[in-house]
């Protein structure tokens, strides 16, 4: 299923894309997929969660704000929109970034990348509950079933041992995934009519305000004992994971549209597992591979043309958001 979709996309490359677009697409998958690795490196070398997030967002905001200023992008005029963007900064940046970074203190980066790749599955459930016009179809139901079996296999939380560090970290990753999905649905419902870079820069700005306040309240970010590994991880996450990745995302989104661009979800666990094993020697277990295959297969089914006849519909479709709903990755 996944190979069929990717093959179909590649078959249109000559007429609908370019070699440069594909290189940028792969770079986007690498930037986001590698973020889990560098979060792990950062927390393993002395960075506390809120401190790591604050510094990475500060670097990313500097880059994005510079691009917005140079491009002279128009700012929102309605005060209410800033309220929506603040919510997005909390739900799509502050909460999931915090949960992922907290989780990677005890959980492998490869597992984090796979669990977070399941965001499209949670979007289907939440959108069907809260957005008018969202339909439940055969392929979506099948994709949800397959994908959630994969998530359950990956997490494998023992109900009798929920207090263990690994279990708490895995539950935190699930919470981050749900938060990203809520952000996606919230953007579709409330964030419209803006140039794509504007929601991105304001989400990062408000996310920085929240996590920065938490860092100074509960940690001591100005007293960090920097080592080369932690410094490199923050710079990587800021410039690539929270900066260049967004620029790449907008380029591909403009050239390919939202549906094709969403295929980047297939690349995140590939880079996440590969880099975790290569750099950190994280084990690749049979359950990890099988769970990953099921999650990716579930995402493929959700996006498949087969079986897309509506079973349940909630009426008039919600307006499409111009906000980059993947802007929180990861």
C-alpha positions in Angstrom: 0.0 0.0 0.0 2.7 2.5 1.0 4.9 1.5 -1.9 2.0 1.8 -4.3 1.3 5.4 -3.1 4.9 6.4 -3.2 5.3 4.9 -6.6 2.3 6.8 -7.9 3.7 10.0 -6.6 7.1 9.4 -8.1 5.4 8.6 -11.4 4.1 12.1 -11.6 7.4 13.7 -10.7 8.2 14.6 -14.3 5.1 16.7 -14.8 4.2 17.8 -11.2 7.5 18.2 -9.4 11.2 18.4 -9.9 14.3 16.8 -8.6 14.9 19.7 -6.3 11.4 19.3 -4.8 12.1 15.6 -4.0 15.5 16.5 -2.4 13.7 19.1 -0.3 11.0 16.5 0.6 13.7 14.0 1.7 15.5 16.7 3.6 12.2 17.6 5.4 11.8 14.0 6.5 15.4 13.9 7.7 15.1 17.2 9.6 12.0 16.1 11.4 13.0 12.4 11.8 16.5 13.3 13.2 15.0 15.7 15.8 14.2 12.7 18.0 17.8 11.7 18.0 19.1 15.1 19.0 16.4 15.5 21.7 17.8 12.3 23.1 21.4 13.5 22.9 20.5 16.8 24.5 18.8 15.3 27.6 21.5 12.6 27.9 24.1 15.4 28.1 22.7 17.5 30.9 19.9 19.5 29.3 16.6 19.7 31.3 13.5 19.5 29.1 12.2 23.0 29.3 15.7 24.4 29.0 16.4 22.4 25.8 13.0 23.5 24.3 13.6 27.1 25.2 16.9 27.4 23.5 15.9 25.4 20.4 12.8 27.6 19.9 14.8 30.8 20.4 17.1 29.7 17.6 14.2 28.6 15.4 12.2 31.8 16.0 15.1 34.0 15.1 15.4 32.3 11.7 11.7 32.2 11.0 11.1 35.8 12.1 14.0 37.0 9.9 12.4 35.2 6.9 9.0 36.7 7.7 10.5 40.2 8.1 12.5 40.0 4.8 9.4 38.7 3.0 7.3 41.4 4.5 4.5 38.9 5.3 1.3 40.7 6.5 0.4 40.1 10.1 -3.1 39.2 11.4 -5.4 42.1 11.9 -8.0 40.5 14.1 -7.1 40.3 17.8 -9.1 37.0 18.1 -6.6 35.4 15.7 -3.8 36.0 18.1 -5.8 34.1 20.7 -6.1 31.2 18.3 -2.4 31.3 17.5 -1.6 31.3 21.2 -3.7 28.1 21.6 -1.8 26.6 18.7 1.5 27.6 20.3 0.5 25.7 23.5 -1.2 22.7 21.9 1.1 22.2 18.9 4.4 23.3 20.4 4.7 23.7 24.1 2.7 20.6 25.2 4.0 18.0 22.7 7.6 19.3 22.7 7.6 19.1 26.6 6.1 15.6 26.6 8.5 14.3 23.9 11.5 15.8 25.6 10.5 14.5 29.0 9.8 11.0 27.6 13.2 10.8 25.9 14.9 10.9 29.2 13.8 7.3 29.6 12.6 6.1 26.2 14.6 5.5 23.0 14.5 8.1 20.3 13.5 5.5 17.7 10.4 4.6 19.7 9.5 8.3 20.1 9.7 8.8 16.3 7.4 5.9 15.5 4.7 6.7 18.1 4.6 10.3 17.0 4.2 9.3 13.4 0.8 8.1 14.3 -0.6 11.6 14.5 -2.7 11.2 11.3 -4.6 8.3 13.0 -5.5 10.4 16.0 -6.5 13.3 13.7 -9.1 11.1 12.1 -10.7 10.3 15.4 -10.7 13.8 16.8 -11.8 15.4 13.6 -14.7 13.0 13.2 -15.8 14.0 16.7 -15.5 17.8 16.5 -15.4 19.0 12.9 -18.5 19.1 10.6 -18.0 17.6 7.2 -15.5 15.0 8.4 -16.5 11.6 7.2 -15.8 8.1 8.5 -15.0 5.8 5.6 -14.1 2.2 5.2 -10.5 2.9 4.5 -10.2 5.2 7.5 -11.7 2.6 9.8 -9.4 0.0 8.5 -6.4 2.3 8.8 -7.3 3.2 12.4 -7.7 -0.4 13.4 -4.3 -1.4 11.8 -2.5 1.7 13.1 -3.7 1.5 16.6 -2.7 -2.2 16.8 0.7 -1.0 15.8 0.7 1.7 18.5 -0.4 -0.9 21.1 2.4 -3.2 20.0 5.0 -0.5 20.2 3.9 0.8 23.6 3.0 -2.5 25.2 2.4 -0.8 28.6 2.0 -3.3 31.4 -1.1 -2.1 33.4 0.4 -3.6 36.5 3.6 -1.5 36.1 2.3 2.0 35.0 4.7 3.7 37.4 7.9 2.5 35.6 10.0 5.1 33.9 9.5 3.5 30.5 5.7 3.3 30.9 5.5 6.9 31.9 7.6 8.0 29.0 5.6 6.0 26.5 2.3 7.4 27.9 3.9 10.9 27.5 4.6 10.2 23.9 1.0 9.2 23.3 0.0 12.4 25.0 2.2 14.4 22.6 0.7 12.5 19.6 -2.8 13.4 20.8 -1.8 17.0 21.4 -0.5 17.3 17.8 -3.7 15.8 16.5 -5.8 18.3 18.6 -3.6 21.1 17.2 -4.3 19.9 13.6 -8.1 19.9 14.2 -8.0 23.2 16.0 -6.2 24.8 13.1 -8.7 23.5 10.6 -11.5 24.9 12.7 -10.1 28.3 13.7 -7.0 29.4 11.8 -7.9 30.6 8.3 -6.9 33.2 5.8 -3.2 33.6 6.8 -0.1 33.2 4.8 1.5 29.9 5.9 4.6 31.4 7.5 2.5 33.6 9.9 1.0 30.7 11.9 4.4 29.0 12.1 6.3 32.0 13.5 3.6 32.9 16.0 3.2 29.3 17.1 6.9 29.1 17.8 6.8 32.6 19.5 4.0 31.6 21.9 5.5 28.2 22.5 8.7 29.9 23.4 6.9 32.2 25.8 5.3 29.3 27.6 8.2 26.9 27.8 10.7 29.8 28.5 8.5 30.8 31.5 8.4 27.2 32.7 12.2 26.8 32.3 12.9 29.8 34.5 10.3 28.8 37.0 11.3 25.1 37.4 14.9 24.9 36.0 17.9 27.2 35.7 18.5 27.7 31.9 21.2 30.4 32.5 23.3 28.0 34.5 23.6 25.2 31.9 27.0 23.5 31.8 27.3 23.3 28.1 29.2 20.4 26.5 29.8 20.0 22.7 27.0 17.3 22.4 24.3 19.4 24.1 25.3 22.6 22.3 25.3 20.8 18.9 21.9 19.2 19.6 20.3 22.5 20.5 21.7 24.2 17.4 20.6 21.3 15.2 17.1 21.3 16.6 16.8 25.1 16.4 18.2 25.6 12.9 17.0 22.5 11.2 14.1 21.0 13.3 12.5 24.3 14.1 13.8 26.5 11.3 14.8 25.1 8.0 12.3 22.2 8.3 9.4 24.7 8.2 10.8 26.5 5.2 11.2 23.2 3.4 7.6 22.2 4.5 6.2 25.4 3.0 8.1 25.0 -0.2 6.7 21.5 -0.7 3.3 22.4 0.5 3.1 25.2 -2.1 4.4 23.0 -4.9 2.6 19.7 -4.1 -0.4 20.5 -2.0 -1.3 19.2 1.5 -2.1 15.6 0.5 1.2 14.7 -1.1 3.2 16.7 1.4 1.6 14.7 4.2 3.4 11.6 2.9 6.4 12.9 4.9 4.8 11.0 7.8 6.2 7.8 6.2 9.8 9.1 6.5 9.8 10.0 10.2 10.0 6.5 11.6 12.5 5.4 8.9 14.9 8.2 9.8 14.1 7.9 13.5 14.8 4.2 13.8 17.8 4.3 11.5 19.6 7.2 13.2 18.8 5.8 16.7 20.4 2.5 15.8 23.3 4.0 13.9 24.3 6.8 16.3 23.0 5.6 19.7 23.1 1.9 19.1 19.4 1.6 20.1 18.1 -1.9 19.6 15.7 -2.7 16.7 13.4 -5.4 18.0 10.9 -7.5 16.2 8.0 -5.7 18.0 9.5 -2.3 16.9 9.6 -3.3 13.3 6.2 -4.9 13.3 4.6 -2.0 15.1 6.2 0.5 12.7 5.0 -1.4 9.7 1.4 -1.5 11.2 1.5 2.3 12.0 2.8 3.2 8.5 0.3 0.7 6.9 -2.5 2.3 8.9 -1.5 5.8 7.7 -1.4 4.5 4.2 -4.9 3.0 4.5 -6.3 6.3 5.9 -4.9 8.1 2.8 -5.9 5.4 0.3 -8.4 6.0 -2.5 -9.8 2.5 -1.9 -12.8 2.3 0.3 -13.3 6.0 0.7 -17.1 5.9 0.4 -18.5 7.8 3.4 -20.1 5.8 6.1 -20.8 8.6 8.5 -20.7 12.4 7.8 -21.2 15.4 10.0 -22.6 17.8 7.3 -21.0 20.9 5.9 -17.2 20.5 5.6 -15.0 22.7 7.9 -12.9 25.3 6.2 -9.4 24.2 5.3 -6.7 25.8 7.5 -3.9 27.6 5.9 -1.9 27.0 9.0 0.9 24.4 8.7 -0.7 21.8 10.9 2.6 19.9 11.0 4.5 22.9 12.3 4.9 21.3 15.7 7.0 18.4 14.4 8.7 17.3 16.8 
